[in-house]
Amino acid sequence: MKKKFLEALSYYLRNLEQSQRDDILAFYEERFALGISYEGKSESEIVNELESPQQIAKNVLKEFNQYDDQLFKKTPNQIETGPVIGVVLLDVFFISWFVPMMFTILASLIAGWGALTLSLFSSRFMESTTSVFGSYMFMIGVVILWLLMLAGLYEGIRQFVYWVVTVHTKAFGRGVPIQLESFFNKISVKRLINKSTQLRFYSRMLFVIGLAALIIGGFVTFAQTGMLGGFTESPEVVEVDYRVTPSSGDHLRINAELINAGIVVKTHDSSDILIVGEISENEPVEIIYDQGTLSLVQESQIRIVIFQFNFRSLSQKLTVYIPQDMIVTETEIQTTNASISVENINLAQLKASTTNGSITINNVLSNTLITLKTTNGRLNLNAVSAVNYDIITTNGKIVLRNLNDAGEPGSHLSAKSTNGNVELENVYVHQVTLKTTNGDIDYYNQDRNFFVSKIDANTTNGRTNIDVPRN
């Protein structure tokens, strides 16, 4: 009785502002609670004592100068054809693509903020900015203001989704259910902040600190480098041409720590290790080969330039050629804002990660583990064989084709994406875990004689199509 009473009252008060309606509903919620707890009355007895929801709403609306006879011509459960058709058209032509797009943008911005925050507090960044106070202050300001922007975007999406729910419930002759309305209120950042004087103060201070850090950092950087905006001279591109002849019997271990440079690792016919490519003069690469270990470390000379138009850095790329017959024990590659590619190579273990770029692995044989991670980019594997796979992307598509053979299957495979489709074709692994928050999952094997022992496939917003034999 109470639920129907409050839902009807909420429906008839739909012309009031949200806060006004909440206050009135809270008053009658308390009336029911007091009547049950202290007076020992039932919900039906309390409803009989009160005026009808329509009459209460009429009195309230007159007090707020919001009274309109049209509000009472329909009952809460009366459905009209016109609004329903309008809602269906709205869903088909707008909501179906706009809502997923908003959540995709939000997920991308959260991933970007997370990557920027992690890089800000990473040891490499700290070491490179100890003498550049302005750069570090500028980055702190960007991180803080970015976070506040995310909070505002989240609140906007929440309000839009609530509007969508309201439109649908009104079209079907109902008000927003009390529980659902309460849920939307609970997840409101704005309401949470407005409820507390301290939170309002802290949020304003956070904005002031972020803006101050951005301005101070920008002007200190200008004082140190003479650059604040406009067109600046592009840094020179340095040609990389490194060659070394490994000793007979050397087993190769590759360790690459790059910043804004893409990298390709592949084999060639020569007996030498060859590294070629182009690197910015502002971000030189130190290459060292010592007793079977090949190290590539790119130094960061952080220079924050506002509104600088410089596209030369986007072309930074290194290609590492290793002898075909050389045994590679381990390859570990880390870069940011660039892609990673490993081709035509046999190795014991592969680890590759980038904060903003794609990872492509093609025709690779590993006898242990392949670990791949990107914050914002696509992951592609083709003609690869390994025992275990651990594949993660925060925002991107995962495409896995021709992994292992039905006669020599892998043991475990985990492929997870926060936002993107996950596609598997001819992937012969005993235990498979597939997960995406916003995307489809497709898995098909051509060999119908291979049975997957265990499959765990989950998507929050998308379809799942698993077409493989299972035990």
Secondary structure by P-SEA (a helix, b strand, c coil): caaaaaaaaaaaaccccaaaaaaaaaaaaaaaaaaaccccccaaaaaaacccaaaaaaaaaaaaccccccccccccccccaaaaaaaaaaaacccccaaaaaaaaaaaaaaaaaaaaaaaacaaaaaaccccaaaaaaaaaaaaaaaaaaaaaaaaaaaaaaaaaaaaaaaacccccaaaaaaaaaacaaaaaaacaaaaaaaaaaaaaaaaaaaaaaaaaaaacccccccccccbbbbbbbbbbbccbbbbbbbbbbccbbbbbbccccccbbbbbbbbccbbbbbbbcccbbbbbbbbcbbbbcccccccccccbbbbbccccccccbbbbbbccbbbbbccccccbbbbbbcbbbbbbcbbbbcbbbbbbbcbbbbbbccccccbbbbbbcbbbbbbcccccccbbbcbbbbbbcbbbbbbccccccbbbbbbcbbbbbbbbccccccccbbbbbbccbbbbbbcccc
